[in-house]
Amino acid sequence: MTDSTLSARLAAPVLRRGRGRGGPADGARWLTAALWAAVAFFVLLPIAAILYLAGDGSQIGVLLDGDVLFAARNSFVSAGVSAVLAVVVGTALAVLLDRTDIAARGPLRLLALSPLLMPPFVGAIAWLGIMGPTSPVNLFWRDAFGAPLWSIYGEDGVILLLTVHSYPIVMLIVSAALRRIPSDLEQAARMSGAGPLRAVVSVTVPLLRPALLSSFIVVAVGNLADFGIPSIIGLPEQYVTLATLVYRYLQSGTVDEPLAIVATIGVVVLLLALLGLVAQSLIAGRGNQLDTSNAVVVRVGLGRARVTAALVTWVVVLTVTVLPLIALATQTLLRAPGVPLAWENLTLDHLVTAVTSTTALTGAGNSIMLAGLAALVCGVLGLGIGVVVARVRTRAARALGATANLPQSVPGIVIAVAWLVLAPSLGLFNTPWLILCAYVTSFIALVVQAVAAPLESTPASAEEAARISGAGRLRSLVDITCRMALPAAISGAVLVAVTAVRELTLSVLLLSPGSQTLGVAIFNFQQAGAFSTASAWSLIVAVFGLAFISLVTRRSR
């Protein structure tokens, strides 16, 4: 289909409706203003609220409190170390799958990315079945050698699971960067006498430095405020992070003015996140400019090591992807934790109890409702913002896009605390709509990026044809640009729904009577000692999440 044919088809609805009325720029200006109002409510207002509450400095001394310093130390260590390990693992997998002739690259890539599809707190529950105190491995080791092999509880377990659930992010970023690096640079190094490994280390890795630093910052900022893994794996060993400390302050009532205290902590975390965002922008701006127009990817041959590399990679990937699912299934089917894995000890009672639990079913219903509404709101706003950012070339439009993307770098605990501060004034306290507002704040950037990125690389010839035919600026944006961007907006909204339905950090901090979500229900089962019920629901969430994403991926091919 030619550009002229596409333009004519897209412009047809405009021609049927007649000429646009009003100044051509007026409609776009009004649309931008309306979207700014929505972004000001969902993004700027929460940030302003938390800054205002912490602005008087009355609680600044709390930052020097022993509990806060201990939690901050744990948060920085776990986030920093896990980010470094995630960069190492993610980069190694990206290089192996994109730059070598390793066998079975397709299935390996799909499995390696699957931890992104499992909620971190579900992964934590799964890993308790692998290396928990009553896991088969530790029970066998205790019977054979008198002591368990290793318990996942504590700092090292938190770091391990944060690494497992964040290395796919690094893998995606590095893989995208690898596609922009011509492989003939490596071939030149090989022709000069360098071996395959040395060519990759001395040529490719230095060119990946901006991507590596950027992925480190993204992962570290995300892991800094993770709640699910530290609460399930860290708290049994008194390993407290900032996220779990904020939760304790809000739920226990052990401190005076808890909102002011957590707001002060939240501002510090927010400043660190913003520093990370600025550093990431500076790093991205200093990336290497390479001419990839004629580049042909030539994969490095592993030779005799090809089979060995594939086997080692398969073992690692299966360990961190399939083994947790097996562990969840085992915990669900065993009559009690710690009993031997035998036919007489298997039962479906825990699964039946889980799917008939009123608490969990209510939480699942609330999660589906809130996730659907969040997807709808984010889809509509993200579509409008993405269209304005890509097609309205003004400073206000550019600032609108930057502001809408800001929450992506703001930790979840900061967003939750901000909406807690606003809740009484807006009449949202103890209502499920408080969680919905927090969802929109957190996830709107997913749709904006999904819409704006493809539009910015698409010619505006169809809109120009509509303008020539007499349509106003707003009508051409609504009838043509929005129609082109609608599939991307729907995809982004689906991603929002999948993310929100299993979310924990925001929900557990904003919990109110009648608004319990499925993630909070599973977390409460685990905290109350109903490990088998928690495992059963975790298995359901994990399987449905993997099946849904696999179905979407298959249909998009």
Disulfide bonds with the S-S distance in Angstrom:
none
